[in-house]
Amino acid sequence: MEKYSINGVSLLKNEKAIFPMMGEFHFSRCPEPEWEEEIRKMRACGMDIIATYVLWIHHEEEEGVFDFTGQRNLHYFLELCEKWQMHVWLRIGPWAHGEARNGGFPDWLLKKGYKLRSDDPDYLALVERFWKKIYKEVEGTHCILGIQVENEYGHVGGLRGVAGEQHMRTLTKLAKTIGFEAPYWTATGWGGAVLGDLTPVMGGYCDAPWDASLKQLPPNKNYLFSTVRNDGNIGSDYAPGMELSFDKDAYPYLTAELGGGVQVTHHRRPRVAAEDIGAMSVCKLGSGCNLLGYYMYHGGTNPKGKLSSLQESTAVGSFCDVPELSYDFQAPIREYGQISETAKELKLLSMFAHDYGETFCNMQPQFAGDDCESTSVHTGDFQDAEDLSAFRMITRRSGDHGYLFVNNYQRGYEMAEHKDVMLRVQTADGEISFPKQDIKNGAYFFYPFNFLLSDDVTLRWINQTPLCNINRKLWFFYGNEKMQYEADEKLSGQVLISMDRIWAKYAWRMKKYPNILFFSALPILETENGIEVICRSDRAQKNCWIIMDATVEDAKTWIDNGWKKPDIIPDFLHVEGDASTICVLSHDLTAADNQTVASFTHTDVNNCIIRKEKNVFHRAEKTDFSEAEACAIDDTGKDYQEYVIRISYDKAYDAAKENIFLQIDFQADQAELYLNGVKIADQYYIGDVWEVSLKRFDFPTELILRLYPLEEDDKIYLETQPDYVNGRCCSLKDIRCVYEYKEKL
């Protein structure tokens, strides 16, 4: 059996440091038939742990009536995680927040009059009853690596000081008495939250959509290399960020809530880019983080309630309104399973963590900055996020081995460009100098120094970021500079392979094939029998490439299955060393691409799925799209414009292999989709095209779309402004379809 433990620096497995990647995915916010594929996607994108809430209101909305069936079936979800070798970090509450109604508490519980989130025996008796039901679901599974007790306790509600600490101990003792077991027990630590002897996990978001401000927020401190682990913006709608209640130096720096995106609120709607999350993550690595945990990593959809909707809202005392159904979160994997650019961005870090995590965990950040310097730049004050001319850098090292981190990215602001910069690191053997380079606005990276390739060969420096390695023979790097390096000995059996950042994001690593690195612009997933690629009609279909260690892998099996050996190494790779060590194969997806595009394009009237010429969508009333007058009034008195969407399909689709995404380009306050009179999807406008899976709803042929108007003077912060007509917008710009299918390789 594997032995897990913890020290003051990192998590340990069999007494060796490990650097896992963790992503939040709420099973009860995703239909049960989709779980297995979504777990496979998270695995393919480099996640090792799935964190998930068990939201009380999802399971006991009516007092004494428990529901662990369908998409609330925790036991089955854990079985699937176990099947795909994914650990689980179970967040059992009892209070969760998570943009759920009452923070996850059922309405009936609030009406009891008990002192909630305290040692009130009547409250604890109900917690015990609920937790015993959870434990019954957990029994017999073996994938739970960690358990989180409560959430933001002492910061967002709850008691502080001695009483707060005691309540956390009471809950932990109760959970263990019931029978819960896990190597790690944690509590959220930001904002002055109390721990009750548990291990703290931290967070950090690129924006604060719960904040009351209707303006662009000041430069975010999460883009600094800093000793400060607390993000004062988290939960700022409930209470301002407070000092930590514990000595951070006594615990490893672990995160559970780095924003993989953000959930938009009605009054504040940031639009997140992959670089926002990537740069923030690199800053956390440079600052000493040894567990990257993302909230959310996979978006979701709130389930339907029996008595009410289940989202957070001002109607039930929250400070924010969020969509009733959508919990997309702009996450790396979106609400309907779309793998985004953010997922590819974070995959760069997961591959690094898996191959270099053991040594990296034992490297410490050098905040004094005395061991590294740069030329021709203003170093500034690293603790001042508003200093956009400061050059932000740090080393993380153990002795003379380590990494030099640079971040010149600040979300929403332009950083100064630094020309002809020479980065220097001080070591016992003298100064290490990297080649001069221009560091542009938006750049972020980390370079290794005294990087061990073997017992005999060390890279004194290389101006590339490490990605991964195969058998410590093939060493993969990426960067936008031409690869240069200095080694203390001539390469002997080692091959250095570099590529630009775009191609690095096309790299995929499968646990089933540890001696192979796959390259594909399209996502590649493991199956029970092999691999498959997810193709979409709106994505460029390029060849898939694989690179393997030629000395240990027999390429014949791959060639027999349709892979080909090219005449030369592909030009996206720069190779240093003995190229005969590399075996490169490609798989041609061109034929599939041509078939897909020919069948699903708007210009091809005969074959397209949705035919605008045949009234794919039309206004319920004969008024122009841009007209300001309402065409209908809902039961709350809000006016809206309504459209009928009719969809014709050119064949019957296999839901196991195929999907069709309806893309709705709208400008309005919010949009809602209805099927047979029931609302099935909703979205606030943020400037993106809204994408909805038609497979999830059994490929319907008619939907109703409602758009609610947005007024120019509404008290809403929008990063992307729509086109207003006479101070209002409520328009449908376009509707189109995207076909998705899986091709086995």
N, C-alpha and C positions, 0 to 999 in steps of 0.2 A: 504494500500500500504506500502511496505517496504520503510524505510527511510535510505538512505546511506549518510554518511558524512565522514569527515577525521579530525584527529587532528595531533599533532606533533609526534605521536608515531605509529599510525596504521590507517587502514581503519575501519569504524564503520558501523554497521547495527543496526538500532533502538537504537542508542546511546551505543551499546556494541561493544567491539573490536572483529574483525573477522580476521582470518588468511586464506585467500583463496589460492588455488593452480591454477596456470595459465599455459597453454600450447599453444604454437604457432602451428597453422595448417592452411595452405593456401588453401582455397577452390578452387582457380583457378589452383592449382597444384595437383588436385585430380579429377578423373572423377566423375561427378555428381551422377551416380548410386551407388557409394561407400560411399557417404557422411554420410548417416544415420548410417550405421554400424560403421564407423570410429568415429563418435561422441559418439556412445554407448561405444566404446572401451575406449575413453578418459574418459568418465564418470566412467566406471568400474575401471579404474586405479587411480581414485581419483581427476581428474581435475574438477574444478568448473567453470573456465573461459577459453574460447577459444580466443586467440589473433590471428588476421589475418590481413594481408596487403590487401589493394585494390590497386593492381599494375596498374598504369596508362597504361603502354604499353600493358597489357593484355586486356584492355577494349577499347582503342582508338589507336590501332596500326596505322590505317590510319586516317588522320585528319578529324574530323567530323563524322566518322563512328564508332558508339559505339556498343559494344557487351557485353550484360549482359545475354547471353543465355548459355544453356548447363553448362559446368563446370565453366563458368564465371557468373552464375546466383546467384548473391549475395542475392537477396531477398529470394529465396528458401532456400539457406543455412541458413539464419537467422531464417526462419520458422522452420527448422529442429532443430536448436539449442534451440529454444523456446519450441518445442515439448518435448525435452529431458531435459528441465530445465537447460540448460547450458548458462551462461552469455557469452557475447562477448565483447572483447576489440578491437575496430575497429581502425586500423592504416591506416588513410586516406591519408598519404603523405603530399604534392604531390610527394616529393622525398622519396624513400623508402630504397634504397640499396638492401638488401635481395638477393644478388648474382644474381640480374636481370640485363638485358641489360640496360645500361645507368642509372643504379640505379632505373629503373622503368620508366624513361622518354621515351616517344616515339621518334623515330628518327626525325620525322618531327618537333618536338618541338625544338630540338637542332639546327635545320637549320634556325630558325626564326631570330636569331641574337638578341633576347631579353636578358636582364640581368636576367638569371634564378636564382631562389631561392633568390629573392629580392623583393622590393616593386615596381618594374617596373610595371606600370599599364597595359601594354600589356600582360605581363606574368600573372599578377593576374587575368586578364579577362579570360584567358584560364583555370586557376586553378578554378575559379568560375564556369565556364561552366562544367568542369569535376566533381566538387563536387556536383553540382546540380543534375547531373545524379546519383551519389552515393546516394544522399539524397532521390531521387525518389525510389531507391531500399530499403532504410532503412525505409521509411514511412510505418506505420502500424505494425511494429514489436516492441517488448517490451523487448528484451533481451540484449540490449547494456548497459553495465555497465560503460565502459570507452572509451574515444577517445584519441588516440595519434596523435599529430600534428607534421608533418615533421619527420626527423630521423637524429640523430647525427649532428644536425645543429650547425655550428660553430666549429665542429671538423672534420668531413668528408665533406669538402666543406661548403659553406654558409658564412655568415658574422659573425663577433664576436663583442663583446662590445655593445655599445649603438645601433648601426645599426642592429646588429643581434637580440638583444632583441626586438627592434621595429618590425622587420619582423615577429617574432614569435607572437607578439601581433596582428599584422595585419591579419595573417592567422587565429588565434583563433577567432577574431571578425568576419571575413568573414564566417567561418564555423557556428558560432552561428547565424549570420544574415540569412544565408540560411535556418536554422531551426534545425541543429544538436543539440541534447540534450543528456546529460549523467551526472551521478553523479560525475564522475571523468574525469579530463582533464590532460593529462600527456605529457611529453617530455623526450626523452632520455638525461641523464645528464652526461655520462662519457666523458672523453677526453677533458674537457673544453667546451663542448656544452652549448649553452645558452637556457634559459627556457621561457623567455617572460611571467613570472608570473604563469606558469604551474607547476604541481607537477613533480619532477624528478623521473625517474625510472632508475635503474642501471643494470649492467650486469657483467658477469664474465665467462670466458671460460677456460677449462682445457688445451688447447693448442691454438696456433695461426696459422692456416694453411695459412693465408694470409701473414704471415711474410716472409720477403725475405730470412731469414736464411735457409740454407740447412743442418743444424746440429740439434742435440737435443737441445731444449731450456733449459735455466737454470731452477732450481726449481721454480715452479709457486707459486706466492704469494697468490693465491686463496685458498691455503691449510693452511693458517694461520688464527688464531683468531685475527682480526685486526680492528682498527678504520678506516682503509682506505677502502672506498667504491669504489674507482675508479680502474678499471682494465686497466692499461696502455697499455696492449697488443691489446685491441680492436681497430680495424681500424688502426693498426700500418703500414699498407701498404700505407695509405693516409697521416697520420701524427702521430708523436709520442704522447704517452699519455700525456695530460697536466693536470694541476691542475683544480679542479672543479671551475665552475664560480659562485657557490652559497655556502651558509653556510649549510652544510649537517645537522647540528644539528637542523635546523629549520624545517626539513621535516622527515617523517617516512622513514625507510629504506625499500624500495620496489624494487624488481627486475622484469625486463621484459625480460632480455636476459642472464639468466644463461644458459650456453650451455648444452642442453640435449644430445648433441653429438657435432660433428664438421663436417662441409662440407669440404671434401678434395679438394685441389686444385692440378693442374697438377704438380707443383713444390714441394709441401709439403703435405705429406699423413700420418697424425697421425692415429693411430688405437685405438679407445676409448673403454674402459671397463666400466661395470656398476659401479664398485667401484670408478672409476675416478669421476663420476658424484655424486655418493652417498656421498663420503667423502667431496667433495667441498661443497655440499649442507649442510652437518652437520656443516661445518665451518661457513657458512653464517648464519645458525640458531644461533650458539653460539655468533656470532658477532653482533646480534641485528636485523637481517632481519625479516620482518613481512609480506612479500609476496614473495613466491617462484614462479617466472615466468620463464618458460623454452623456449629457442629458439634453435633449433626447438624441439617441443614435438612429432610431427608427421611429418615424412618425406613426400616427394612428388615427382612429375614429372613435369617438365616444359611443358606447353602446346605448341603445334605447332604454330609458327607464320605464318602470311600470307606473309610477306616480308623478314623475316630473322628468324634465331633462336633467342631465347629470354633469353639466359643465359649471365652472365657476362663473358667477355673475353678481352684479350689484344688487339684483333682486333678492339675493339671500345673504346680503351683508358684506360681500367682497368689495374690494376697491376697483376691480377690473371686470370688464365683460369680454368673454372670448367666444368664438363660434360655438354653437350648440353641439355640432358634430365633429368638425375637423380639429384634429390634434396633429396636424402635419408638422409643425414646429420648424419648417424649413430644414429638416433634419438630413443627415448624410444619406439615409435611405428614407424616401418620402412616404407619405401617407398610404399610397397604393403600391409600395414596393419598388419605386423607381430609384435606381442607384445613381446618385447625383455626383457632380464634380467634387463636392465636399468629401464624399466617401473615398474617392480616388486620392484626394489630397491627404487624408488621414492615413490611407493605406501606406503611404511613403514612411510614415512614422511607425506604423505597426511592424512593417518588415524590418526596420532598423532595430526596434525594441526586441523582436524575437531573436535576432541573430547576435546582437551586441549588448543585450540588456544586463546580463550577469556582471560584466565589468563596468558598464555604464552606471549601474545602481550604486556602485561603491565610489564613484567620482563625486566630488563635492564642488558646488559653485564657489567661485572666488569673488565675492562681492566687492572687496577692496579695490579690485581693478589694477593692482600693482604688477600683476604678472602678465598683462597684455596691454598693448597700446596700438595706436594707429597714427598714420601721418596725415597731415593736411586737413584735419577735421577738428571741429569744436566738440570736445568730449561732453561738456555739459553736466547736468545733474540727472543721474539715471532715475531719480525718484520723482521727477517733474514731467508728467506725461504731456504737459502743454508746451514743453520746450521741443519744438519740431525740428530744430537744427542740431540737437544733440546727437552724437554718434553712439548708438546703443550696442554695446558688446560686453561679453563676459566669457570667462573660461569655466569649464567644469572639468575637473581633473583629479587624478590620483597620482601623486608624485609628478613625474615628467610625462605622463600619458594623459591625453584628454582631448577635448573638443573646444574650439573657439566658436562661439555663437555671435551672430550679428542679426539685428532686426532693424530694418528701416521702413517698417510698415506701421501705420496708425490708422485704424478704421475711420473713414469719413474725413480724413485730413491728409494733406500732402506734406510729406517729409522732405527735408532739404536733400539735394543730391550731393554726393561726396565724390570728387574726382581724384584719380591717381592715388588711391588709398593703398598703403602697404600695411598689412596686419602683421603684428609681431607678438611672439610669445616667449617669455623668459623660462629657460630650463636650466638644470644643473650643468648641462653640456654647452650652454651658450644660448644665444638668441636664435629663434626660428622666425624666418621672414617669409611670408607668402608673396607671390607675385603681385605687382600693382594692378588694381582694378578700379573701375568706376562703380560706386554703389548707388544705384538709382532709387528713387522713391518707389516703395513697394517691395524692395528686396528683403528676403530673410533666408538664412541658411546657417549651417554649421560645418566647419572643417575639422578633420581630425589632425592631431599631431602626435608623433611617435606612436604610430598605428601599427600594431603587430600583425604581420602577415604569416609569419612562421617563427620558429625558434631562431632562424638565421637571418630573416629579412624583416626590417622595420621601415615603414614609410615615415621618413622624417617629417614630411608634410605632403599634403595633396590639396589642391584647390577645388575639391569636389565634396559633395555630401554623401556619406555612405548610405547605401540602400539595403544590401544583403550580400550574402556569399553562399556559394555552393561548395561544400566539402573543404572549405578553406583553401580552395584552388582558384575558383572564379570569383573575383571581387567586383561587385557592381556599385557604381557611383553615378551621381547625376549633378548637373549644374549648368549654368548658362555661359560659363567661361570655358575656353579650350582647356582640356585636361593637361595639367602640369604637375609634376611631383618630384620629390627627391627621396631616394632610398639609401639606407646605409650600406646595402649590398646589392649586387645585381639580382634582378628577379630570377628565381630558380624554381620553375614549376608553377609559379603564380601568374595569373592573367588579370590585368586591370581592365575593366570594361566600363566606359562612361557613356552617358547619353544626356540629352537635354531633359528639362523638367517634365515636358509634355510626355515624352516617351516613358519616363520613369513612372508616371501616373498610369500608363498602359500596362505596367508590370503586374502580374498576378502570381501568387505563390500558393500551391495546393499542398496540404499536409500529406495527402496520399502520394504525392510525387516530389519528395524532398530534394531530388537531384536535378530538378527542372525549374526554370523560370519561364513563365509564359508572358507573351506580349500581345495585347489585343486592345484596340480602342473600345471594344464592347466587353461587358462583364463576362467573366468565366466562372462557373460554379462547379463544385464537385457534385457528382451524383453517386448513387450506390455502386454503379458499374463503371464510372469513368468521369468524363467532364462534358459540360455543355456550354454553349455561348448564347447570350441573350441578344437577339438581333431586333432592331427597330427600323421602321421604314424612314424615320427622320434622322437617322444616324449614319455617318459614313461607314460603309462596310469594308474594312481593310482586311488584309491577310492576317491570320494569327501566326505568330512566330513562337518557337520554343528554343531555348538555349540550355544545353545540358553538359554535364561533365562527361566528355567522351571516354574517359578512362574507366568509368564504372557503369555507364548506362548503355544498354543495347538499343540502338536506334532502329533496328530492323522492325520491332513490334510497332513502332510509330509509323514507319514507312508503309508497312502492310495495311495500316489503317488510314491511309490517304495523305500522310504528311510527306513533303518533298524536301530534298536537300538542294538549296540554292547553289549557284556557281560561286558566289562570293558572299562574304559576310554583309548583312544589310547595312546601308549607309547611315542608319540612325545610330549605329554603335561605333565608338572609337576604342580600339583594342591595343593594349600594350602588353607584350609578352608573347609566349608561344601559342599562336592561334590554333595549333593542331590539338590543343587540349579541349577546344570548344567544338561541340556538335550543334549545328544550327539547322532547324527544320521549319518549314512553313506549311500552312494549310490555307488553301484558296477559298475565300468566301464570296468571290465575285459572282458566281452563278446564282447563289442565293440572293445576293444583293439585287441583281437585275430582275429576278422574279418578283421580289418584294416591291421594288419601286414601280415596276410596270403595273402591278396590280393595285397599288394604293397611292395614287396621286390625284390631286384635284383637277389637273389639266386633262386627265384621261377620263372622259365622261363615261365611257363604256364599262370601265372596270373599277372605278373608285367606290369605296364603301358608302360614302355619303355623297349624294348627288344634289348639289345646290339647285341645279336646273329643275329639280323635281320637288321643290319646297322642302328642303332639308329642315329649314327653320323659317318661321314667319311670325310676325307680330300678331298677337291676339286681337289688337285693334289696328285699324288702318291709319297709323300715325307714323311719322318719320322717326328713325332711331334716335336722333338727337333732340327730338321735341321734349320740352320740359314738363308738359302736363302729364299727370298720372293716368294710367289706364285702368287701375284697379286699387282697391283699398283692402288691406288684410284685417284680421279680426282684432288687431291691436290699434288700428287706426292709421297705420303707416301706408303710404302710397307706394306702388311698385309698378314695373312694366313686366309683362309676361310674354313669353315666347313658347311656341310649340316646336319641339325638335323631333323630327321624324328621321329614323335611321333605317336604311336598307342595306342588307348584308349580301355579299356575293356568294356566300357559302355558309354552311354550318361550322361553327368554330369549336375547337377542342379546348376546353377550359384548362386542361392539364398542361397544354403546350403553348397555347396562344392567348393573346389578350388584345383588346382594342382600347386605346385611351381616347376619350373625347376631350379635345382641347378647346376651351372656351376663352376667347379673348374679349374681356369686358372691361368697361370703366363705369363703376358705380360704387356705392358704399359697400354693398355686399351682394352676393349671388347665392341662390338656393336652387337645388334640383329636386324635382318631385317625380315619383314613379307611382302610378295608380293612386294619386292623392296623398302619398306619404313622402315626407321629406327624407331624402337619402344622402344628401351631401350639401355642404355649404362652405363659403369662403369669403373672407374679407378681402377687399381690393388692396394689393400692395404694389401692383405694377407688373406682376408676372402673368403669363398665360396660365389659366387654371386647368389642371389635368385631372380627369376622373376615370377610373377603371370601369369599363363596361362589363368586363368579365364578372366582377364582383356582384353585379345585378342581373346576371344571366342574359347578357346581350339584349337589352330592351329595344323595342322598335319605336317607342314614343316616350319622350320625357317633357316635362314642363320646366322651363327656366324662369325664375323670378329675379329681377334686378331691382334693388332698392336705391333710390337716388342719393347722390353725395352732393352736399352743398359746399360751396367754396368757403363759406364762413363757419363750417362745422368745426368744433373744437377737437380736431384730429391732427396728429403729427404724421405726415406722409413723407417718406424719403423720395418717392417717385410720384410726381404730380400728374393727374389725368388731364384731359382736355375738357375744360368747362365751357358750356354754352349758356350765356345769361346767368352765370353764377351757379350753374348746376351741371352735373353729368350723370347720365344714366343710359349708357349706350352699349350695344352689342356690336363689336367690331368684326368678329369672324368666329366661325365654328369649323373645326376640321377634325379628322381622325388620324391616329397613328397606330399602325399595326405592329405587334410584338410577337415574336415566336422564338422558340428555343431550338437550336441545332446541336445535335450531339456530335462531338468530335472524338 
